[in-house]
Amino acid sequence: MDFNVKKLASDAGVFFTRAVQFTEEKLGQAEKTELDAHLENLIARGDCTKNWTEKIFRQTEVLLQPNPSARIEEFFYEKLDRKIPSRTTNGELLGQYMLDAAKDFGPGTPYGSTLITVGEYQKRLGGAEREFLQTSAISFLTPLRNFLEGDWRTISKERRLLENRRLDLDVCKARLKKAKLAEAKAAAAPDFQETRPRNYVLSASASAVRSTDSAEHELRVAQTEFDRQAEVTRLLLEGISSTHVNHLRCLHEFVEAQAAYYAQCHKLMQELQKDLSSANGDSIPNAFVINPSTSGMSVCSPHSVTSLPGASSPSRSLVSTNTLEPETLKIEEVKPPATGTRKAKVLYDYHAADTSELSLFSDELITVYTMPGMDPDWLIGERGNEKGKVPVTYLELLS
């Protein structure tokens, strides 16, 4: 093993100076070289692309494989560079269970023959799902994974290198600044010490000048390396645009695979319904059709439910009862009694069914009273100049 102590010490010194520079920048005690606006925008765009690509990738994995254990197993197979074993889909497993059950129940029985039919279609649905998963993994997941594990890792590496070059540049700038201050101080002091021979003591000003020259040379080298690394990073980040174009194409392929999969499932289910209808139409009654002759009631729409015995809701019964009252009671002719009016708080919103009723708004206060011959479930309500019938169940009468 070639153990270079000098190189190790040099690397440790560079690391230490970078750490000091970084800490001083965070504390506001040192100047920081800012990147140009274009590069900053590219970095922000790259970070945004990475974050959202990672989220889309993870959630697509969950969509295609909800089982976390299976996802972990696939992850290890990929890291070991081994082929992922074929896994039975839930539809195929369900179909196989139905076929096995049909053997025990008897394939000649109505239930057994139906299990065979449904089981075969479930296996076909499972096969369609398997094909969809494979297509989506190749056309959509793989490109996203390649970007995150390939291109983005390269970009991140170059960005870290750019940050190190920037720290080195700022260290050189600080070193040059100190050297110039030392040179200015030395220029103001005596050029040599009188107590020692001239050829023994180096001139302080000459030493400061050499230190300044060395710092300027280091700064030029650091600036060159920083500019070169900034250009490399910029070119890589500009490649994000082509990544978006590639991911757009992959997204279209993913949507097409989804559409084909769902269309295939729809077609299979329609065929299954036809097969079941033709096979069992004569022997098994359709549970979704009501036979009026056997049910003892007529088939009705949701709006006619109130005609069925015991099936009407309170609100519907109020409306049905109320429809007869306009013939015998005219709201515009109703006058409030001299006594017997009360205040009431509205509990719920109520929309008037016709012009004889008054719409109500939750938590408002209205004046209510009754008239002779009125349905006890209704009162006359007044709100300012508005008047109409209101249901008692929507009110809280106040004393």
C-alpha positions in Angstrom: 0.0 0.0 0.0 1.5 3.3 -1.1 0.9 5.6 1.9 1.9 9.2 1.0 2.1 11.2 4.2 2.8 14.5 2.4 -0.2 14.1 0.2 -2.4 13.2 3.2 -1.1 16.2 5.2 -1.7 18.5 2.1 -5.3 17.2 1.7 -5.9 17.7 5.4 -4.7 21.2 5.2 -6.9 22.0 2.2 -9.9 20.5 4.0 -9.2 22.6 7.1 -8.9 25.8 5.1 -12.1 25.1 3.3 -13.9 24.3 6.6 -12.6 27.6 8.1 -13.8 29.6 5.0 -17.2 27.9 5.0 -17.7 28.6 8.7 -16.7 32.2 8.4 -19.1 32.6 5.5 -21.9 31.2 7.5 -21.0 33.6 10.4 -20.8 36.5 8.1 -17.1 37.1 8.7 -15.8 36.3 5.2 -16.8 37.3 1.7 -18.4 34.7 -0.6 -18.1 34.6 -4.3 -21.6 34.5 -5.8 -22.4 32.4 -8.9 -23.8 34.2 -11.9 -27.6 34.4 -12.2 -27.8 32.0 -15.1 -26.0 29.3 -13.3 -28.0 29.9 -10.1 -31.2 29.5 -12.2 -29.9 26.3 -13.7 -29.1 24.9 -10.2 -32.5 25.7 -8.9 -34.1 24.1 -12.0 -32.0 21.0 -11.6 -32.9 20.7 -7.9 -36.6 21.1 -8.8 -36.3 18.4 -11.5 -34.6 16.0 -9.2 -37.1 16.4 -6.3 -40.2 16.0 -8.5 -38.7 13.2 -10.5 -37.9 11.3 -7.3 -41.4 11.8 -6.0 -43.0 10.7 -9.2 -40.8 7.7 -9.4 -41.5 6.6 -5.8 -45.3 7.0 -6.2 -45.3 5.2 -9.6 -43.6 2.3 -7.9 -46.3 2.3 -5.2 -49.0 2.4 -7.9 -47.5 -0.4 -9.9 -46.5 -2.5 -6.9 -48.5 -1.6 -3.7 -46.7 -4.4 -1.7 -43.7 -2.8 0.1 -42.1 -6.2 0.6 -42.2 -7.0 -3.1 -40.7 -3.6 -3.8 -37.8 -4.2 -1.4 -37.2 -7.6 -3.0 -37.1 -6.1 -6.4 -34.7 -3.5 -5.2 -32.2 -6.1 -3.9 -32.4 -8.0 -7.1 -31.6 -4.9 -9.1 -28.6 -4.0 -6.8 -27.3 -7.6 -7.1 -27.7 -7.3 -10.9 -29.9 -10.4 -11.0 -33.1 -11.0 -12.9 -36.2 -10.4 -11.0 -38.3 -13.6 -10.7 -41.7 -13.7 -12.3 -44.4 -13.0 -9.7 -48.0 -14.1 -10.0 -50.4 -11.2 -10.1 -53.4 -11.0 -7.8 -55.8 -11.5 -10.7 -54.0 -14.7 -11.8 -54.0 -16.0 -8.3 -57.7 -15.3 -7.8 -58.5 -17.0 -11.1 -56.5 -20.1 -10.1 -58.4 -20.3 -6.8 -61.7 -20.1 -8.7 -60.7 -22.9 -11.0 -59.5 -25.1 -8.1 -62.8 -24.4 -6.3 -64.8 -25.4 -9.4 -63.1 -28.8 -9.4 -64.3 -29.5 -5.9 -67.8 -28.1 -6.4 -68.2 -29.9 -9.7 -67.7 -28.3 -13.1 -71.1 -29.5 -14.2 -73.0 -27.6 -11.5 -74.1 -24.0 -12.3 -71.9 -22.6 -9.6 -68.9 -24.6 -10.7 -69.2 -23.8 -14.4 -69.6 -20.1 -13.5 -66.5 -20.2 -11.4 -64.6 -21.7 -14.3 -65.7 -19.0 -16.6 -65.0 -16.1 -14.2 -61.7 -17.7 -13.1 -60.4 -17.9 -16.7 -61.3 -14.3 -17.3 -59.6 -13.3 -14.0 -56.4 -15.0 -15.2 -56.6 -13.2 -18.4 -57.0 -9.9 -16.5 -54.0 -10.8 -14.4 -52.0 -11.5 -17.5 -53.0 -8.1 -18.9 -51.9 -6.5 -15.6 -48.5 -8.3 -15.8 -48.0 -7.0 -19.3 -48.9 -3.5 -18.2 -46.5 -3.6 -15.3 -43.6 -4.8 -17.4 -44.3 -2.2 -20.1 -44.5 0.6 -17.5 -41.4 -0.5 -15.8 -39.4 -0.4 -19.0 -40.9 2.7 -20.7 -41.3 4.9 -17.6 -39.7 3.7 -14.4 -36.3 2.8 -15.9 -35.7 6.2 -17.6 -36.5 8.0 -14.3 -34.3 5.7 -12.3 -31.4 6.1 -14.8 -31.7 9.9 -14.4 -31.7 9.7 -10.6 -28.9 7.2 -10.3 -26.8 8.3 -13.3 -27.1 11.8 -14.7 -28.1 13.4 -11.4 -25.3 11.7 -9.5 -22.8 13.1 -12.0 -24.3 16.6 -11.7 -24.2 16.4 -7.9 -20.5 15.3 -8.0 -19.6 18.2 -10.3 -21.6 20.7 -8.1 -19.7 19.5 -5.0 -16.5 20.0 -6.9 -17.6 23.5 -7.9 -18.4 24.4 -4.3 -14.8 23.3 -3.3 -13.3 25.4 -6.1 -15.4 28.3 -4.9 -14.1 27.9 -1.4 -10.5 27.6 -2.7 -11.1 30.8 -4.6 -12.4 32.7 -1.6 -9.5 31.4 0.5 -7.0 32.8 -2.1 -8.9 36.1 -2.2 -8.7 36.4 1.6 -5.0 35.4 1.5 -4.2 38.1 -1.1 -6.1 40.7 0.9 -4.0 39.9 4.0 -0.8 39.9 1.9 -1.6 43.4 0.5 -2.2 44.7 4.0 1.1 43.3 5.2 2.8 44.9 2.2 1.3 48.2 2.9 2.4 48.0 6.6 5.9 46.9 5.6 6.2 49.8 3.2 5.5 52.3 6.0 8.2 50.6 8.3 12.0 50.9 8.0 13.4 48.9 5.1 15.8 46.9 7.4 17.0 46.7 10.9 20.0 48.9 11.7 21.2 46.6 14.5 22.0 43.7 12.0 24.0 43.4 8.9 22.3 44.4 5.6 23.1 41.0 4.0 21.7 39.1 7.0 18.2 40.4 7.3 15.8 40.2 4.4 14.0 43.3 3.7 10.5 43.2 5.1 9.0 45.0 2.2 10.6 42.7 -0.3 9.3 39.7 1.6 5.8 41.2 1.6 6.0 41.8 -2.1 7.0 38.2 -2.7 4.1 37.1 -0.5 1.7 39.2 -2.5 3.0 37.9 -5.8 2.6 34.3 -4.6 -1.0 35.1 -3.4 -1.8 36.7 -6.7 -0.5 33.6 -8.6 -2.5 31.3 -6.4 -5.6 33.5 -7.0 -5.2 33.3 -10.8 -4.9 29.5 -10.6 -7.9 29.2 -8.3 -9.9 31.5 -10.6 -9.1 29.5 -13.6 -10.0 26.2 -12.0 -13.3 27.8 -10.7 -14.2 29.1 -14.1 -13.5 25.8 -15.7 -15.6 23.9 -13.2 -18.4 26.4 -13.4 -18.5 25.8 -17.2 -18.6 22.0 -16.8 -21.4 22.3 -14.2 -23.3 24.7 -16.5 -23.2 22.3 -19.4 -24.4 19.4 -17.3 -27.3 21.4 -15.9 -28.3 22.7 -19.3 -28.7 19.0 -20.2 -31.7 19.0 -17.9 -33.8 20.4 -20.9 -33.1 17.2 -22.9 -34.0 15.2 -19.8 -37.4 16.8 -19.7 -37.9 16.0 -23.4 -37.0 12.4 -22.8 -39.2 12.1 -19.7 -42.1 13.7 -21.7 -41.8 10.9 -24.3 -41.7 8.3 -21.5 -44.8 9.9 -19.9 -46.7 9.6 -23.2 -45.7 5.9 -23.5 -46.8 5.3 -19.9 -50.2 6.9 -20.6 -50.6 4.8 -23.7 -49.8 1.6 -21.8 -52.4 2.6 -19.2 -55.0 3.3 -21.8 -54.3 0.0 -23.5 -54.5 -1.9 -20.2 -57.8 -0.4 -19.1 -59.3 -0.8 -22.6 -58.3 -4.5 -22.5 -59.8 -4.9 -19.0 -63.0 -3.3 -20.2 -63.2 -5.5 -23.2 -62.6 -8.6 -21.1 -65.3 -7.6 -18.6 -67.8 -7.0 -21.3 -67.1 -10.4 -22.8 -67.4 -12.0 -19.3 -70.8 -10.4 -18.8 -72.0 -11.7 -22.2 -70.8 -15.2 -21.4 -72.5 -15.2 -18.0 -75.7 -13.8 -19.4 -75.8 -16.4 -22.2 -74.8 -19.3 -19.9 -76.9 -18.5 -16.9 -79.8 -16.6 -18.3 -82.2 -19.5 -18.2 -81.1 -21.2 -15.0 -80.2 -18.2 -12.7 -82.4 -15.2 -12.2 -80.8 -11.8 -12.7 -80.4 -10.3 -9.2 -80.2 -6.8 -10.6 -83.7 -6.8 -12.2 -86.8 -6.5 -10.2 -89.7 -8.6 -11.4 -93.0 -6.8 -10.7 -95.0 -10.0 -10.6 -92.9 -11.5 -7.9 -91.9 -8.4 -5.9 -95.3 -7.1 -5.2 -94.4 -3.5 -6.0 -93.8 -1.4 -9.1 -90.4 -0.3 -10.1 -90.1 3.4 -9.6 -87.5 6.2 -9.9 -85.9 7.8 -6.9 -88.3 10.7 -7.2 -91.3 8.5 -6.8 -90.1 6.6 -3.7 -92.7 8.5 -1.6 -95.4 6.3 -3.1 -93.9 3.2 -1.6 -95.3 2.3 1.9 -92.9 3.1 4.6 -90.2 4.4 2.3 -90.8 8.1 2.4 -88.3 10.4 4.1 -89.5 13.2 6.4 -88.6 15.9 3.9 -90.3 14.2 1.0 -93.4 13.6 3.1 -93.6 17.2 3.9 -93.4 18.2 0.3 -96.0 15.7 -0.8 -98.4 16.8 2.0 -97.7 20.4 1.2 -98.6 20.2 -2.4 -102.3 20.0 -1.6 -102.4 23.1 0.6 -102.0 25.9 -2.1 -105.6 25.1 -3.2 -107.0 25.9 0.2 -104.6 28.4 1.6 -103.4 31.6 -0.2 -100.2 33.0 1.4 -100.8 36.5 0.2 -104.1 36.6 2.0 -102.8 35.4 5.3 -102.6 38.0 8.1 -100.7 37.5 11.3 -102.8 37.0 14.4 -102.9 39.7 17.0 -101.4 37.3 19.5 -99.6 33.9 19.2 -96.6 35.0 17.1 -93.3 33.6 18.2 -89.7 33.9 17.2 -87.9 30.9 15.8 -84.3 30.1 15.0 -83.6 28.3 11.8 -81.6 25.1 12.3 -80.9 24.1 8.7 -81.0 25.7 5.2 -84.3 25.0 3.4 -85.1 25.7 -0.2 -88.7 26.6 -1.0 -90.4 24.1 -3.3 -92.9 26.6 -4.6 -94.0 30.2 -4.2 -96.2 29.4 -1.2 -93.1 28.4 0.8 -90.3 30.6 2.4 -86.7 29.7 1.9 -84.7 29.5 5.1 -81.1 30.1 6.0 -79.3 28.4 8.9 -79.0 30.4 12.2 -81.4 33.2 11.1 -84.3 34.4 13.2 -87.8 34.6 11.8 -91.4 35.2 13.1 -93.7 32.2 12.9 -97.4 31.6 13.7 -100.1 29.1 12.7 -103.4 29.4 11.0 -106.6 27.4 11.6 -106.7 24.3 9.4 -103.0 24.2 8.7 -101.0 21.0 8.7 -99.3 20.8 12.1 -96.0 20.1 10.4 -96.0 23.6 8.9 -96.1 27.2 10.2 -96.3 30.5 8.5 -92.9 32.3 8.6 -92.2 35.9 8.1 -88.8 37.6 7.3 -89.3 41.3 6.7 -91.6 41.6 3.8 -91.3 38.0 2.8 -93.8 35.4 3.9 -94.4 31.7 3.3 -94.9 28.3 4.8 -92.0 26.7 6.6 -91.5 23.2 8.0 -91.5 22.9 11.8 -88.7 20.4 11.8 -86.3 23.0 10.5 -87.0 25.4 13.4 -86.2 25.9 17.0 -89.1 27.8 18.6 -88.0 30.4 21.1 -90.0 31.4 24.2 
